[in-house]
Amino acid sequence: MDIVKNIEEAVVSRKIKEVKILTQQALDQNIPPGEILNNGLIKGLATIGNLFERQEIFIPELLMAGMAMTEALTLMKPALEKSDVPPIGKLVIGTVEGDVHDIGKNIVSMMFTGSGFQVTDLGVNVPAKKFVEIVEKEKPDVLALSCLYTPTRLAMNDVIRLLKEKDLRNRVKVIIGGAPIDQRYADMIGADGYAPDPPAGIKKVMEWLGR
């Protein structure tokens, strides 16, 4: 069995240390970083997403898979930067102003990074003005907004309103998520979409980008 297939299976098994060791071995063997990324890491992560959707694994397992991807991508970063493998897309993510919860946001960030996206994570308690400044500067394909408290979801509307005021709304897709969020609220504030969990978010964004 080839090493790239082993990497895929190690991701699915959430074996963080093994994913890291196998990734380093693949790099040492001069396997193209694009092959390691697409046929090993991302393929494994896609299986993780399917398992989660079927409720065969849950948030802790999802977090472990994300950690495995993060470890592997840290090793691969120099090789990817030297190669001609472009990111699938650019995503800016953060928890909105007034909310300091980051566990869900961190999992989403890791999963998108592992799926080949260039991710800018702004952290927690991010003012609407900051989101808009980064959208204008970084020109991402997608802006992801997170919250946990019901009152703080109003800050998501502030971000979308400010994007409209700055004539940036049509330049970026906005996806929102968190405990108090549903599709009805996304429709109400004019977000492009809502995701109940990280795999669903990745699937929706991939559809937007034609992947």
C-alpha positions in Angstrom: 0.0 0.0 0.0 1.4 3.4 -1.0 2.2 6.0 1.6 -0.4 8.5 0.3 -3.1 5.9 0.9 -1.7 5.4 4.3 -2.0 9.1 5.0 -5.6 9.1 4.0 -6.4 6.1 6.3 -4.5 7.7 9.2 -6.6 10.9 8.8 -9.8 8.8 8.8 -8.6 7.0 11.9 -7.7 10.3 13.6 -4.2 9.1 14.3 -2.5 12.5 14.8 1.0 11.3 15.3 0.8 8.8 12.5 -0.5 11.4 10.1 2.5 13.6 10.9 5.0 10.8 10.6 3.6 9.6 7.3 3.5 13.1 5.9 7.1 13.7 6.7 8.0 10.4 5.1 6.1 11.3 1.9 7.9 14.6 1.8 11.3 12.9 2.3 10.4 10.6 -0.6 9.8 13.7 -2.8 6.2 12.9 -3.4 4.6 16.0 -4.9 2.9 18.1 -2.2 -0.2 18.3 -4.4 -0.6 14.6 -4.4 -0.1 14.4 -0.6 -2.6 17.1 -0.1 -5.4 16.1 -2.5 -5.1 12.3 -2.6 -4.1 11.8 1.1 -5.1 14.6 3.5 -8.2 16.1 1.7 -9.5 12.7 0.6 -9.3 11.5 4.2 -11.0 14.6 5.5 -13.8 14.1 2.9 -14.4 10.7 4.4 -14.4 12.2 7.9 -17.1 14.7 6.7 -19.3 11.8 5.4 -18.9 9.9 8.7 -20.0 12.9 10.6 -23.0 13.5 8.4 -24.0 9.9 9.0 -23.5 10.4 12.8 -20.9 7.6 12.9 -18.5 10.1 14.5 -19.1 13.3 16.5 -17.4 16.6 17.4 -14.5 15.1 19.4 -13.5 12.9 16.5 -14.0 15.8 14.1 -11.6 17.9 16.2 -9.0 15.2 16.3 -9.1 14.9 12.5 -8.7 18.7 12.2 -5.7 18.5 14.6 -4.1 15.8 12.4 -4.6 18.0 9.3 -3.1 21.0 11.1 0.0 19.0 12.1 0.5 17.7 8.5 -0.1 21.1 6.9 2.5 22.7 9.2 5.0 20.2 7.9 3.9 20.7 4.3 3.8 24.5 4.3 7.3 25.1 2.9 6.8 22.5 0.1 3.4 23.9 -0.8 4.7 27.4 -1.0 7.5 26.3 -3.4 5.1 24.3 -5.5 2.4 25.5 -8.0 -0.5 24.1 -6.0 -3.0 27.0 -5.6 -5.4 27.2 -2.7 -8.9 26.1 -3.5 -10.1 29.4 -2.2 -9.6 32.2 0.4 -11.7 32.3 3.5 -11.8 34.8 6.4 -13.4 33.6 9.6 -14.1 35.0 13.1 -16.4 35.1 16.0 -18.5 38.2 16.0 -18.3 41.1 18.4 -19.5 40.4 21.9 -18.8 36.7 21.7 -15.6 35.0 22.9 -16.4 31.4 22.1 -13.9 29.8 19.7 -14.1 26.0 19.9 -16.6 25.6 17.0 -14.9 28.4 15.0 -11.5 26.7 15.5 -12.8 23.4 14.2 -14.2 25.1 11.1 -11.0 27.0 10.6 -8.9 23.7 10.8 -11.3 21.8 8.5 -11.2 24.5 5.8 -7.4 24.7 6.1 -7.2 21.0 5.8 -9.5 21.1 2.7 -7.0 23.3 0.9 -8.3 26.8 1.7 -6.1 29.8 2.5 -7.7 30.7 5.9 -7.4 34.0 7.7 -8.7 33.5 11.3 -9.5 36.8 13.0 -10.2 35.2 16.4 -13.0 36.2 18.7 -14.9 39.3 19.6 -14.3 40.7 16.1 -15.9 44.1 15.4 -17.9 44.5 12.1 -15.4 47.1 11.0 -12.5 44.7 11.3 -14.3 42.0 9.2 -15.0 44.6 6.5 -11.4 45.9 6.5 -10.0 42.4 6.0 -12.5 41.6 3.3 -11.5 44.8 1.5 -7.8 44.0 2.0 -7.6 40.2 1.5 -10.4 39.9 -1.1 -11.6 36.4 0.1 -14.1 34.2 -1.7 -15.9 33.6 1.6 -16.5 35.3 4.9 -17.5 32.9 7.7 -19.2 34.4 10.8 -19.6 32.5 14.1 -21.4 33.1 17.4 -22.7 31.1 20.3 -24.8 33.6 22.3 -28.3 34.5 20.9 -27.8 38.2 21.5 -24.5 38.4 19.7 -26.0 37.0 16.4 -27.2 40.6 15.8 -23.6 41.5 15.2 -23.7 39.3 12.1 -26.3 41.6 10.6 -24.0 44.6 11.4 -21.2 43.0 9.3 -23.5 42.4 6.3 -24.9 45.9 6.6 -21.4 47.4 6.7 -20.3 45.3 3.7 -23.3 46.8 1.8 -22.4 50.3 2.8 -18.8 49.8 1.6 -20.0 48.3 -1.7 -18.3 45.0 -0.8 -21.3 42.7 -0.3 -21.4 41.4 -3.9 -17.7 40.5 -3.8 -17.8 37.9 -1.1 -20.0 35.0 -0.1 -21.1 35.1 3.6 -21.8 31.9 5.5 -22.9 31.9 9.2 -23.1 29.3 11.9 -23.3 28.7 15.6 -25.8 27.4 18.2 -28.4 30.2 17.8 -28.2 30.2 14.0 -30.5 28.6 11.4 -31.4 29.0 7.8 -34.3 31.3 8.7 -32.0 33.7 10.4 -29.5 33.6 7.5 -32.3 34.5 5.1 -33.5 37.3 7.4 -30.1 39.1 7.5 -29.2 38.4 3.9 -26.4 35.9 4.4 -25.6 33.6 1.5 -25.9 30.5 3.6 -26.0 28.7 7.0 -24.1 25.6 8.0 -25.1 23.5 11.1 -21.6 21.9 11.3 -18.1 22.1 9.6 -18.6 19.4 7.0 -21.9 21.0 5.9 -20.1 24.3 5.6 -17.3 22.9 3.5 -19.8 21.2 1.2 -21.8 24.4 0.7 -18.7 26.5 0.1 -17.3 23.9 -2.4 -20.6 24.2 -4.3 -20.3 27.9 -4.4 -16.8 27.7 -5.9 -17.9 25.0 -8.4 -15.8 22.2 -6.8 
